């Protein structure tokens, strides 16, 4: 008896992403980060502006290398139709410098609210990265990271429990001064579109810009709290 064997298609897309991160340190421990990320996708169906991500967040430095964050994300999708996606997320990040490289670990938990769907998707993301300074002046660095995404629940069609996607990035970082630096690289993405007959591969040219503003309050957080307490009591 012969049975039909399903064929598995692979869809390839090209992309250009140019996200910008603006870090606003309020004190030596507290601060805010605002990310704005326009994304363009190119395939055999359309070549259009696809998504725009806006992610404001606040952070607190537990130690010199360990930071926790709480954020919100507005992620409208414009192609093939408008879809309003909003997220609340929590994050812990540890960056450890060694003599020859920096090791980065980041865990983010997202609660995803999609317009027209009553369920809430819960999706952890784990990123492991390495940066290696190059040259004596260390203005350039080689960087690479991998981020694994998966859903904990099946909230609605398109958000099913299990593997969601994996991103692998490789590129260079250029530090221009103490306040501005940028990444230039390639992001290879494996996407599970929640369909058993098709996988999606994204080939993204990614240019990241990072801007850090001067600290707003020069006094250390502990000293600031002590001074407030003295004036209060």
C-alpha positions as CSV (number, residue, x, y, z in Angstrom):
1,X,0.0,0.0,0.0
2,X,1.4,3.3,-1.0
3,X,1.0,6.4,1.1
4,X,1.6,10.0,0.1
5,X,4.6,11.7,1.7
6,X,4.1,15.4,2.5
7,X,6.5,17.7,0.8
8,X,8.2,20.4,2.9
9,X,8.6,23.7,1.2
10,X,11.2,26.3,2.3
11,X,10.4,30.0,1.7
12,X,13.4,32.3,1.6
13,X,13.1,36.1,2.2
14,X,15.6,38.9,2.2
15,X,15.4,41.7,4.8
16,X,17.0,45.0,5.8
17,X,16.6,46.0,9.4
18,X,17.9,49.2,10.9
19,X,17.1,49.3,14.6
20,X,18.2,52.2,16.9
21,X,18.7,51.9,20.6
22,X,18.7,55.1,22.8
23,X,19.9,54.5,26.3
24,X,19.0,57.2,28.9
25,X,20.9,56.6,32.2
26,X,19.0,58.5,34.9
27,X,21.4,57.5,37.8
28,X,24.2,55.0,38.0
29,X,21.7,52.2,38.5
30,X,18.4,53.3,37.0
31,X,17.7,54.2,33.4
32,X,15.6,53.8,30.3
33,X,16.1,52.3,26.9
34,X,14.0,53.2,23.8
35,X,14.3,50.9,20.7
36,X,12.9,51.9,17.3
37,X,13.2,49.3,14.6
38,X,12.0,49.7,11.0
39,X,12.1,46.4,9.0
40,X,11.9,45.8,5.3
41,X,11.3,42.4,3.7
42,X,11.8,41.3,0.1
43,X,10.4,38.2,-1.5
44,X,8.8,36.9,-4.7
45,X,5.5,38.4,-3.7
46,X,6.3,41.8,-2.4
47,X,9.1,44.3,-1.6
48,X,7.7,46.5,1.1
49,X,8.1,48.1,4.5
50,X,7.0,45.1,6.6
51,X,7.2,45.9,10.3
52,X,8.0,48.6,12.9
53,X,8.9,47.9,16.5
54,X,8.8,50.4,19.3
55,X,10.1,49.2,22.6
56,X,10.4,51.5,25.6
57,X,11.8,50.0,28.8
58,X,13.2,50.8,32.2
59,X,16.2,49.0,33.7
60,X,18.0,48.6,37.0
61,X,21.6,47.5,37.5
62,X,21.7,44.9,40.3
63,X,25.5,44.7,39.9
64,X,28.1,46.0,37.5
65,X,27.4,43.1,35.1
66,X,23.8,42.1,35.9
67,X,20.8,44.1,34.7
68,X,17.0,43.6,35.0
69,X,14.5,45.3,32.7
70,X,10.7,45.8,32.3
71,X,9.4,46.8,28.9
72,X,6.5,47.3,26.5
73,X,6.6,46.6,22.8
74,X,4.3,47.9,20.1
75,X,4.8,45.8,16.9
76,X,2.5,46.7,14.0
77,X,2.8,44.5,10.9
78,X,1.9,46.2,7.6
79,X,2.4,43.3,5.1
80,X,0.4,41.5,3.8
81,X,-2.2,43.3,6.0
82,X,-2.2,45.5,9.1
83,X,-1.9,43.6,12.4
84,X,-1.6,45.2,15.8
85,X,0.7,43.2,18.1
86,X,1.5,44.4,21.6
87,X,3.8,42.8,24.2
88,X,4.8,43.2,27.8
89,X,8.2,41.8,28.6
90,X,10.6,41.1,31.4
91,X,14.4,40.6,31.0
92,X,17.5,39.7,32.8
93,X,20.9,40.3,31.2
94,X,24.5,39.4,32.3
95,X,27.5,40.7,30.5
96,X,30.9,39.3,31.7
97,X,34.1,40.8,30.4
98,X,37.1,38.4,30.2
99,X,40.7,39.2,29.2
100,X,40.1,38.6,25.4
101,X,36.3,38.7,25.0
102,X,33.0,39.6,26.5
103,X,30.3,37.0,27.2
104,X,26.7,38.0,27.0
105,X,23.7,36.0,28.4
106,X,20.1,37.4,28.0
107,X,16.8,35.9,28.9
108,X,13.6,37.7,28.0
109,X,10.0,36.6,28.7
110,X,7.2,38.1,26.4
111,X,3.5,38.2,27.0
112,X,2.0,38.7,23.5
113,X,-1.4,40.3,22.9
114,X,-2.6,40.1,19.2
115,X,-5.6,42.1,18.0
116,X,-8.6,39.9,17.4
117,X,-7.3,37.0,19.5
118,X,-8.4,36.7,23.2
119,X,-5.5,34.5,24.2
120,X,-2.1,35.7,25.5
121,X,1.0,34.0,24.1
122,X,3.9,33.4,26.5
123,X,7.3,33.2,24.8
124,X,10.7,33.0,26.3
125,X,13.8,34.1,24.3
126,X,17.3,33.1,25.3
127,X,20.4,34.8,23.7
128,X,24.0,33.8,24.1
129,X,26.6,36.1,22.5
130,X,30.4,36.8,22.3
131,X,32.2,40.0,21.4
132,X,36.0,40.1,20.7
133,X,37.8,43.5,20.6
134,X,40.1,43.9,17.6
135,X,43.4,45.9,17.5
136,X,45.1,47.9,20.1
137,X,42.6,50.8,20.0
138,X,39.7,48.4,20.2
139,X,37.4,50.5,18.1
140,X,36.3,47.5,16.2
141,X,35.0,44.2,17.6
142,X,33.9,40.9,16.1
143,X,30.5,40.0,17.4
144,X,28.3,36.9,17.1
145,X,25.2,35.7,19.0
146,X,22.4,33.1,18.8
147,X,18.9,33.6,20.1
148,X,16.4,30.7,20.5
149,X,12.6,31.4,20.8
150,X,9.8,29.1,21.9
151,X,6.2,29.4,23.0
152,X,5.1,27.9,26.4
153,X,1.5,27.8,25.4
154,X,-0.9,27.6,22.4
155,X,-2.8,30.9,22.7
156,X,-4.3,31.0,19.2
157,X,-3.6,29.9,15.7
158,X,-0.1,31.0,14.7
159,X,1.1,30.9,18.3
160,X,1.5,27.2,19.1
161,X,3.5,25.7,22.0
162,X,7.0,24.7,21.0
163,X,9.8,26.0,18.8
164,X,9.1,29.4,17.2
165,X,12.3,30.6,15.7
166,X,16.1,30.9,15.9
167,X,18.3,33.8,15.0
168,X,22.0,33.7,14.4
169,X,24.0,36.9,13.9
170,X,27.6,37.5,12.9
171,X,29.2,40.9,12.2
172,X,31.4,43.8,13.3
173,X,30.9,46.5,15.9
174,X,32.4,50.0,15.4
175,X,32.7,52.3,18.5
176,X,32.8,55.9,17.3
177,X,33.1,57.5,20.8
178,X,31.8,57.0,24.3
179,X,28.2,57.6,23.3
180,X,27.8,56.1,19.8
181,X,28.5,52.7,18.3
182,X,27.0,50.5,15.6
183,X,26.8,46.9,14.4
184,X,27.0,45.8,10.8
185,X,26.2,42.2,10.1
186,X,24.1,39.3,8.8
187,X,21.2,37.7,10.7
188,X,20.2,34.2,9.6
189,X,16.8,33.2,10.8
190,X,14.9,30.0,10.9
191,X,11.2,30.6,11.3
192,X,8.5,28.1,12.2
193,X,5.3,29.6,10.7
194,X,3.2,27.0,12.6
195,X,2.5,25.0,9.4
196,X,3.8,21.5,9.0
197,X,4.4,21.9,5.2
198,X,6.6,25.0,5.1
199,X,9.5,26.5,6.9
200,X,10.8,30.0,6.4
201,X,14.4,31.2,6.2
202,X,15.1,34.9,6.5
203,X,18.4,36.4,5.3
204,X,18.7,39.8,7.0
205,X,21.2,42.6,6.6
206,X,21.2,44.2,10.0
207,X,22.6,47.6,10.9
208,X,22.2,48.5,14.6
209,X,22.8,51.9,16.0
210,X,23.4,52.5,19.7
211,X,23.3,56.0,21.3
212,X,23.9,56.4,25.0
213,X,23.2,59.8,26.5
214,X,25.1,61.3,29.5
215,X,23.9,60.4,32.9
216,X,21.2,62.8,34.0
217,X,21.8,62.6,37.8
218,X,25.5,62.5,38.7
219,X,25.0,61.6,42.3
220,X,25.1,57.8,43.1
221,X,21.8,56.1,43.7
222,X,22.5,55.2,47.3
223,X,23.7,58.7,48.1
224,X,20.6,60.1,46.5
225,X,18.3,57.9,48.5
226,X,20.1,58.9,51.7
227,X,19.8,62.5,51.0
228,X,16.0,62.2,50.2
229,X,15.5,60.3,53.5
230,X,17.3,63.0,55.5
231,X,15.1,65.7,54.0
232,X,12.0,63.6,54.5
233,X,12.6,62.8,58.1
